[in-house]
Amino acid sequence: MNEGKAEKNSKAAAVIQFIKFGIVGVSNTLVNYLVYLLFFSIGVPYLIANALGFIVSVLNAYFWGSRFVFKEDKTKERRVWWKVLLKTYASYLLGFFINSFLLWVWVDVINVGQYCGFVGDMINAVTGIAGIQPKEFTAGTLSGIIGPIINIFVVVPINFVINKFWAYRQKKLPSDAKVSENNDDITSES
C-alpha cells in the first residue's frame, strides 16, 4: 500500500515540476521574445535576433530552473553550478536549432505573415491606444513576429525533457556516502 502512495506522490511531484517548468518557461519565452523583438524591430536580421534572445533567455532559464524547478536534492550528489549552466545551454541548444529552422520555414519558405494580416491590425490597435502612429506591416515582418510564437508549441516540451533528464539530473550517492549540508546556493561548488 505504501508503494502505491509513493507512486502517486512521485507522479504528483512530476506534474508539479512540469507546471513549475511551464511557469519558468513562460518567463523564458517572454524574455526570449522581447529580446528578439527588440533587435528585430531595430533591423537586426531575424536569425541573429533569435540567437540574442536565446542567449539571454537561457541565462534566465538557468537561474529560475536552479532555484524553482529542479531544486537540488540534498540526499544526492551536489551539482556544480558552472557545469549545470553549460548543460543548460547545451540542452537548450537543440531547441534553439529547431526554433531557428522552423523560424526560417515560417519566414522564408511559407511566409506565414501573408495569412496573418489581422496580427498587424491588432498591434496597431494596441499601439494606437498608446498614441503610437499605426505602421504598415509587410508579410515578411508579420512572419518574423508570428513565427516564434508558433515555435513555442514545439520547442518547450523538448526543452523540458532534456533539462529534466540531463541538465539537472543528479546522481544517487553511494549508500555509505556522507551527505553534506547544502546551502541551496546555485553558485557553490563541491
RAWO-V108764 format. One record per backbone hydrogen bond with DSSP energy under -0.5 kcal/mol. CO is the residue of the C=O (numbers start at 0). NH is the residue of the N-H. E is the energy in kcal/mol with one decimal. If there is no record, write none. Layout:
co=[CO,CO]
nh=[NH,NH]
e=[E,E]
This chain:
co=[0,1,2,3,4,5,6,7,8,9,10,11,12,13,14,15,16,17,18,19,20,21,22,23,24,25,26,27,28,29,30,31,32,33,34,35,36,37,38,39,44,44,45,46,47,48,49,50,51,52,53,54,55,56,57,58,59,60,61,62,63,63,64,68,71,72,74,78,79,79,80,81,82,83,84,85,86,87,88,89,90,91,92,93,94,95,96,97,98,99,100,101,102,103,103,104,104,104,105,110,111,112,115,115,116,117,118,119,120,121,122,123,124,125,126,127,134,135,137,138,139,140,141,142,145,145,146,147,148,149,150,150,151,153,154,155,156,157,158,159,160,161,161,162,165,170,173,177,183,184,187]
nh=[4,5,6,7,8,9,10,11,12,13,14,15,16,17,18,19,20,21,22,23,24,25,26,27,28,29,30,31,32,33,34,35,36,37,38,39,40,41,43,42,47,48,49,50,51,52,53,54,55,56,57,58,59,60,61,62,63,64,65,66,67,68,69,70,73,75,172,80,82,83,84,85,86,87,88,89,90,91,92,93,94,95,96,97,98,99,100,101,102,103,104,105,106,107,108,108,109,110,111,113,114,115,118,119,120,121,122,123,124,125,126,127,128,129,131,130,136,137,141,142,143,144,145,146,148,149,150,151,151,152,153,154,155,157,158,159,160,161,162,163,164,165,166,167,168,76,176,179,185,187,80]
e=[-1.7,-2.6,-2.4,-2.2,-2.6,-2.5,-2.6,-2.7,-2.6,-2.1,-2.3,-2.7,-2.6,-2.3,-2.4,-2.6,-2.7,-2.3,-2.3,-2.8,-3.1,-2.1,-1.7,-2.8,-3.0,-2.6,-2.8,-3.3,-3.1,-3.0,-2.5,-2.7,-3.3,-2.5,-2.3,-3.2,-2.9,-0.8,-2.5,-1.4,-0.6,-2.7,-2.2,-1.7,-2.3,-2.2,-2.1,-2.3,-1.9,-2.6,-2.2,-1.2,-1.7,-2.6,-2.8,-2.3,-2.4,-2.6,-2.3,-1.7,-2.8,-1.1,-2.9,-0.6,-0.6,-1.7,-0.6,-0.6,-0.7,-2.1,-2.4,-2.3,-2.5,-2.6,-2.4,-2.6,-3.1,-2.3,-1.2,-0.8,-0.7,-2.5,-2.5,-2.5,-3.0,-3.0,-2.6,-2.8,-2.6,-2.3,-2.2,-2.9,-2.6,-2.6,-1.2,-0.8,-3.3,-0.6,-2.4,-2.3,-1.7,-1.3,-1.9,-0.7,-1.6,-2.3,-2.6,-2.5,-2.1,-2.4,-3.0,-2.2,-1.4,-1.0,-2.7,-1.5,-0.6,-0.5,-2.5,-2.3,-2.0,-1.3,-2.7,-2.7,-0.8,-1.8,-1.9,-0.9,-0.6,-1.1,-1.6,-2.6,-1.9,-0.9,-2.5,-2.2,-1.9,-2.1,-2.5,-2.9,-2.3,-1.3,-1.4,-2.6,-0.6,-2.1,-2.0,-0.7,-0.6,-1.8,-1.0]
